[in-house]
Every structure is written in structure tokens, then in C-alpha cells.
Amino acid sequence: MRRGWALALSLLILAGGALLWLHSAHEPSAHRPSQTGITERPRARTSGGRSPTAAPREGEDAARSADTAQTFNQRLRCTQTRLFLKRAMPPQELALLCARRPLAVLQIEAPLAQAGDPHAMQVLGLIGNGGRCDFLSVASTLPNHRANMLALAQKNGATRQTMQRLDDLLAEEQQGPTAEELEACRQSNEVFRKLQPSMLQQVAGVLGRSLQALRGEDELDVEIEYARKTLLRGDAEAEETLANLLLQKGTPDSQAEAVTLLRDAADSSPSAKAALARCMLQGCPTPAPDSSGAHQLLVDAATSGDLFALMTLASPEHDVYPDLPAPERYAWGEFLQRLHEEGCFGVTDYATWATVPSRRPGLTALSPADAVLAQARAAELLGKPLDQTRARLGCD
């Protein structure tokens, strides 16, 4: 088994995404949600702090450039919360989390989690930082962390604005979590601990076997069985969760089932669109004969703010779509660069983007004819589509 005794608990909250909380004690390097997650999870390398070929944009977007440290850091917290939770949460609760007031959210969500609401469990998993409250303070315990990060950003060619925003973020991180964040983390994890016995029994009841029997079975197979038995058709999030498990299974039958689920979920889920496009390009089990359908799915997902779709279109390091024309890839690279600059993907992504060198080719790598096409396509994307995507991600 891949994660031992934690299996049964993980299954109950699989659809809600709070699986992370249950496994973090056994997998300390796993992705953990955090209000202060700068060093917790790497992002794929897409763009650096400054495009090597783009002209400086001093004075452009003056209102955004005038963001105070507090408002920009709050934006990063908000976008990270949105990115983790996926499903929209009530605006008043999102505002409370952005303002670092998780206790008020916990009072709302804890009773719902106790009643078995998987989305509430996901919220508690976020507030509880994956079961590891000690990791909330990790940035404040690392010697020279702030100076090292700033040095990396400077070496990466970060703009003055990026350097200032990163310094402001690191200064906040260095202060560590607030007393309220630590208390909310502790209370959230206590709620989970009290729920464990009933959660275990519910898992066994759904699967019709004892927990002892389940511990001896392959975890992925059991996760798939549980997801199938609890699936409600029309629930795009649950359909996508089951599809991802089936893709991990990797057999022709499981891949075919996954594609069917992704087609249903893609009607309302940008990430399902991106996953379906990946299947069509790479093969689940065989690639689609024409990539145009996959391309449109990726474009739709990217303009909705799906980061995997954006990186697939923007980064030459993503070999999922090697046939994308160079002018189109350049334009999407500029599009993604703007979203990174505005902190549209949260705390961790912003810090990683600012400090990891870009490997995206610039205009000088293109032929003169392709360079003209690339600039025209970039200008098109950086108009209304960019504004719409910013609004969807909450960084407008």
C-alpha cells in the first residue's frame, strides 16, 4: 500500500480535496495548503521576473503598480485560496480568509464538516494547513531566507516592482502566522481528530468491508471503488477526481472511462478541459487524430485561468503539445507573464516565478515573419481576454 493506515480516512474526504491533511504526517514533503507557503511546493518553470525580449512597461497599469504592500499581499493570499479550493466559496468567507481571519470562517465551516460536507472539510484542511500548524512558521525559521530569495530574483532579472513586491511578501512571511491563524489551525485539526472514528466507519460502510480488510488491498483500487460508489452524476468536481484516479491506474479500460468522465466534467470545469486536452494529445489510450479539438479545450481552459493549460500553451518545456506554432506559444507566454506579474496564482507561485529563470524563447529566437505574427497574437491576447482572465482569478 502507498500510504498505509491513512487510506480509510483519505477516501472519505477524497472528493473534497482535504486528503492532504490526512497524509501530511506521513509525507512531510507533500503539497500542503498554506497562507505562507513560499517554500512548500515548486511550480513548473515558465517565465521569470522580466521578459528578456519584451520592452519595459514603465508607467503601464499605473493603478496596479501603486498597490501597497498590504493590498498586494492580500491579493496573493486570496488568489492562493481560490486556487486551492477551486469551487467558489461565499464571498464573505473568502474576504475573511484574505484578511487573515480564519476563526470566523471556522465557526461557519466546522458544523458543516461535522455534518459530512466534503467542501467544508476542504476548507478546514486549508485552515489546518494539511495537519501541520508548525509549517506555518517555516519561513521565519530559515536563516537568510529573505536575502537569499531577493538575490535569486535580482539574478533572474526581476523588475524593480517585482523586487519590491517580493521583499514586502518575504517581510510578512518572516513575521510568521498571526495568533488567530495558529489558533484556527489548531482548532481545525482538532475537529478532524474528533471526526476520525465516524469517518472510518463511513468508509467501511460505503465499501462493505472492514477497515482491516481494506488495509490489505491496493490503495488506488480502493480509492477508485470509493469514488465510483459515491459519485453523483453532474458533480463535475467528483467526476474529475475519479477521472484522475483512473488515469493513474493507466490501463486502456480505466483511461477510456476517464475520458468519458472528463467530457462530462469539461462542460463546467476548466481543469477538466485541460485534462481532457492532455488525453487527446498524449493518448488515453491513443491520441486524437486531429489536435484542433485539444487546442480549443486548452485555449478555453487557459482563458478561464487554468494554470496547467496556460503552461502547456506557454512553455516549451511542456512536451504535451510540441506541435504548437512558435508565434502562438510566444503570445501565450506573454499572457502568462502578465498573470504572474499580478499575483494571480498565489503566494507560492509568485515567489517561485520571481526567483526561477525563464526558459521561454523570445522574439529573437523566431524568424522575422513569425515574430510579426507573435506580436500580433500577443496584442490580441493582452486585450480583452487578459482582462477577463484576471477577473476570473480575482487579480483584476
Secondary structure as the mmCIF struct_conf table of DSSP 4:
data_model
#
loop_
_struct_conf.conf_type_id
_struct_conf.id
_struct_conf.beg_label_comp_id
_struct_conf.beg_label_asym_id
_struct_conf.beg_label_seq_id
_struct_conf.end_label_comp_id
_struct_conf.end_label_asym_id
_struct_conf.end_label_seq_id
BEND BEND1 ARG A 3 ARG A 3
HELX_RH_3T_P HELX_RH_3T_P1 GLY A 4 ALA A 6
HELX_RH_AL_P HELX_RH_AL_P1 LEU A 7 LEU A 12
TURN_TY1_P TURN_TY1_P1 ILE A 13 ILE A 13
HELX_RH_3T_P HELX_RH_3T_P2 LEU A 14 GLY A 16
TURN_TY1_P TURN_TY1_P2 GLY A 17 ALA A 18
HELX_RH_AL_P HELX_RH_AL_P2 LEU A 19 HIS A 23
TURN_TY1_P TURN_TY1_P3 SER A 24 HIS A 26
TURN_TY1_P TURN_TY1_P4 PRO A 28 SER A 29
BEND BEND2 ALA A 30 ALA A 30
TURN_TY1_P TURN_TY1_P5 GLN A 35 THR A 36
TURN_TY1_P TURN_TY1_P6 ILE A 38 GLU A 40
BEND BEND3 GLY A 49 ARG A 50
BEND BEND4 PRO A 52 ALA A 54
HELX_LH_PP_P HELX_LH_PP_P1 ALA A 55 PRO A 56
TURN_TY1_P TURN_TY1_P7 GLU A 58 ASP A 61
HELX_RH_AL_P HELX_RH_AL_P3 ALA A 62 SER A 65
TURN_TY1_P TURN_TY1_P8 ALA A 66 ALA A 66
HELX_RH_AL_P HELX_RH_AL_P4 ALA A 69 LEU A 85
BEND BEND5 ARG A 87 ARG A 87
HELX_RH_AL_P HELX_RH_AL_P5 PRO A 91 CYS A 98
TURN_TY1_P TURN_TY1_P9 ALA A 99 ARG A 100
HELX_RH_AL_P HELX_RH_AL_P6 PRO A 102 GLN A 114
TURN_TY1_P TURN_TY1_P10 ALA A 115 GLY A 116
HELX_RH_AL_P HELX_RH_AL_P7 PRO A 118 ILE A 127
TURN_TY1_P TURN_TY1_P11 GLY A 128 GLY A 128
HELX_RH_3T_P HELX_RH_3T_P3 ASN A 129 GLY A 131
HELX_RH_3T_P HELX_RH_3T_P4 CYS A 133 SER A 137
HELX_RH_AL_P HELX_RH_AL_P8 VAL A 138 THR A 141
BEND BEND6 LEU A 142 LEU A 142
TURN_TY1_P TURN_TY1_P12 PRO A 143 ASN A 144
HELX_RH_AL_P HELX_RH_AL_P9 HIS A 145 LYS A 155
TURN_TY1_P TURN_TY1_P13 ASN A 156 GLY A 157
HELX_RH_AL_P HELX_RH_AL_P10 ARG A 160 GLN A 175
HELX_RH_AL_P HELX_RH_AL_P11 ALA A 179 LEU A 207
TURN_TY1_P TURN_TY1_P14 GLY A 208 GLY A 208
BEND BEND7 ARG A 209 ARG A 209
HELX_RH_AL_P HELX_RH_AL_P12 LEU A 211 ARG A 215
TURN_TY1_P TURN_TY1_P15 GLY A 216 GLY A 216
BEND BEND8 GLU A 217 GLU A 217
HELX_RH_AL_P HELX_RH_AL_P13 GLU A 219 THR A 230
TURN_TY1_P TURN_TY1_P16 ARG A 233 GLY A 234
HELX_RH_AL_P HELX_RH_AL_P14 ALA A 236 LYS A 249
HELX_RH_AL_P HELX_RH_AL_P15 PRO A 252 ALA A 265
TURN_TY1_P TURN_TY1_P17 ALA A 266 SER A 268
HELX_RH_AL_P HELX_RH_AL_P16 PRO A 270 GLN A 282
BEND BEND9 CYS A 284 THR A 286
BEND BEND10 PRO A 289 PRO A 289
BEND BEND11 SER A 291 SER A 291
HELX_RH_AL_P HELX_RH_AL_P17 SER A 292 THR A 303
TURN_TY1_P TURN_TY1_P18 SER A 304 GLY A 305
HELX_RH_AL_P HELX_RH_AL_P18 LEU A 307 ALA A 314
TURN_TY1_P TURN_TY1_P19 PRO A 316 GLU A 317
TURN_TY1_P TURN_TY1_P20 ASP A 319 VAL A 320
TURN_TY1_P TURN_TY1_P21 PRO A 322 ASP A 323
BEND BEND12 LEU A 324 LEU A 324
HELX_RH_AL_P HELX_RH_AL_P19 ALA A 326 GLU A 341
TURN_TY1_P TURN_TY1_P22 GLU A 342 PHE A 345
HELX_RH_AL_P HELX_RH_AL_P20 VAL A 347 THR A 355
BEND BEND13 VAL A 356 VAL A 356
HELX_RH_3T_P HELX_RH_3T_P5 LEU A 363 ALA A 365
BEND BEND14 LEU A 366 LEU A 366
HELX_RH_AL_P HELX_RH_AL_P21 PRO A 368 LEU A 381
TURN_TY1_P TURN_TY1_P23 LEU A 382 GLY A 383
HELX_RH_AL_P HELX_RH_AL_P22 LYS A 384 LEU A 393
TURN_TY1_P TURN_TY1_P24 GLY A 394 GLY A 394
#
